[in-house]
Amino acid sequence: MQSKLSRILVGVDGSPASLGAAEFAISLARKDGAGIYAVNVIHIPAPSIVFYGRDAFEDYLKKRRKEADGWLARAAQEASAQGLAVSTEVLEGYQSVPKSIIDFAEERKADLIVVGSRGMTGFQRLLLGSTALALVTYSPLPVMVTR
């Protein structure tokens, strides 16, 4: 692994752990002069529209996009306070959250993925599994998991 990072991707889901991961990624970027990508993934289960109907599904997506924009704005504001710019992106799709993050990181040629050790809890986490564990297991890129 190279000693100096040039691109860092951080996953932000609004949890305290992910916001801490964003702060850590910002400090790494500041040290190395790296660029930062902050992403949030909205996983869309394939039969969502069938189960909930188009209107309810669109309302759900609108709410999730608004939440995601807020979390990413918070990360961007923290970076800006330290003199750094952050590229933010809300990713939406049918593939898993870890797969979406890995694909995005590879497309952007990230050197490192940073995520919090715990994100969503309860039923959502049961459905999605552990994002951090999946990233560590399947990512061809280095992954740093923060507490």
Rosetta blueprint (number, residue, H / E / L):
1 M L
2 Q L
3 S L
4 K L
5 L L
6 S L
7 R E
8 I E
9 L E
10 V E
11 G E
12 V L
13 D L
14 G L
15 S L
16 P H
17 A H
18 S H
19 L H
20 G H
21 A H
22 A H
23 E H
24 F H
25 A H
26 I H
27 S H
28 L H
29 A H
30 R H
31 K H
32 D H
33 G L
34 A L
35 G E
36 I E
37 Y E
38 A E
39 V E
40 N E
41 V E
42 I E
43 H E
44 I L
45 P L
46 A L
47 P L
48 S H
49 I H
50 V H
51 F H
52 Y H
53 G L
54 R H
55 D H
56 A H
57 F H
58 E H
59 D H
60 Y H
61 L H
62 K H
63 K H
64 R H
65 R H
66 K H
67 E H
68 A H
69 D H
70 G H
71 W H
72 L H
73 A H
74 R H
75 A H
76 A H
77 Q H
78 E H
79 A H
80 S H
81 A H
82 Q L
83 G L
84 L L
85 A L
86 V E
87 S E
88 T E
89 E E
90 V E
91 L E
92 E E
93 G E
94 Y L
95 Q L
96 S L
97 V H
98 P H
99 K H
100 S H
101 I H
102 I H
103 D H
104 F H
105 A H
106 E H
107 E H
108 R L
109 K L
110 A L
111 D L
112 L E
113 I E
114 V E
115 V E
116 G E
117 S L
118 R L
119 G L
120 M L
121 T L
122 G H
123 F H
124 Q H
125 R H
126 L H
127 L H
128 L H
129 G L
130 S L
131 T H
132 A H
133 L H
134 A H
135 L H
136 V H
137 T H
138 Y H
139 S L
140 P L
141 L L
142 P L
143 V E
144 M E
145 V E
146 T E
147 R L
